[in-house]
Amino acid sequence: MERNPGCELDLAWVNSVIVDLPAVKRRADTMGTKRTVKKEWQAAWLLRAISCIDLTTLSGDDTAANVMRLCHKAARPVRGDIVSALGVQELGVTCGAVCVYPSRVPDAVAALKKIGAAHIPVAAVATGFPSGQYSLKTRLEEIRLAVADGAAEIDIVINRERALCGDWKTVYDEVKLMREACGDAHMKTILAVGELGSLANVYKASLVCMMAGADFIKTSTGKEGVNAILPVGVVMCRAIRAYHERTGYRVGFKPAGGIRSAKDSLVWLILMKEELGNAWLNSTMFRIGASSLLGDIERQLFHHAFGRYAAAAELPMA
């Protein structure tokens, strides 16, 4: 599928944006209540959710050892006996990517190669994550270094200060330069929705980043007070749909921050199916940024396979 090449900044479109907040909240409140999946269908949806997880560690005490452990878990996200009981060995389910700080990219690339899982991409957060409060030159160089170290995906943060001032031209220009610095690496643009002030700004930032060539738009760094919530998801998906209808190019979506339960992951998959369609129900177009979500999904799959919930000691750590 062709990547989104971006387009010229259309400020008339951006400035015409109006978000009906009560309607968005009503839509979000009904998400997951009108559609449910049970039994083997739920297990299938949970396996799909696993394939869309960017398994993440973004801690100050990250080491080569815990990055290696993360890579092992991404390559074999569900215990072998659970996979056998479900009869899905041939699917070869893995996580969508491993997401780390730029300094840990070489560790992740080496670990995945060592265990025969080099096909799993390594994503790096960059551009002064999570604040973005660094010079543009520094932010761009961080992207280049991460790509040179083997990152196949770059999660960049936008300039929230310029967005809050309504300076969409600067936001567009910076994101466009970041896309150029990424080269062949796919770029996920983090809006940091909890710091944008309004859903209208979330929609505008989504449009501007897609116009600048983002491959994905992402809700949050996971470090803000408000992260991946459904009203934000509705607004961003509507922006993706509008952009696709106008340009013909598909842009991916990544909610991140606060998604911890298997039930949460199902609701986000339902959002994608209902707002954007089946074409977005895959790891090419949809990712979930999470660190603890996989553990709860594996716990639910254990219950489906064996009829009881596993004790904490029975499941390996993510």
Buried (B, 14 or more C-beta within 10 A) or exposed (E): EEBBEBBEBBBEBBEEBEBEEEEBBEBBEEBBEEEEBEEEEBBBBBBBBBBBBBBBBBEEEBEEEBBBBBBBBBBBBBBEEBBEBBEBEEEEBBBBBBBBBBEBBBBBBBBBEEBEBBEBBBBBBBBBBBBBEBEBEEBBBBBBBBBEBBBBBBBBBBBBBBBEEEEBEBBBBBBBBBBEBBEEBBBBBBBBBBBBEEBBBBBBBBBBBBBBBBBBBBBBBBBBEBBBBBBBBBBBBBBBBBBBEEBEBBBBBBBBBBBBBBEBBBBBBBBBBBBBEEBBBBBBBBBBBBBEBBBBBBBBBBBBBEEEEBEEEEBBEB
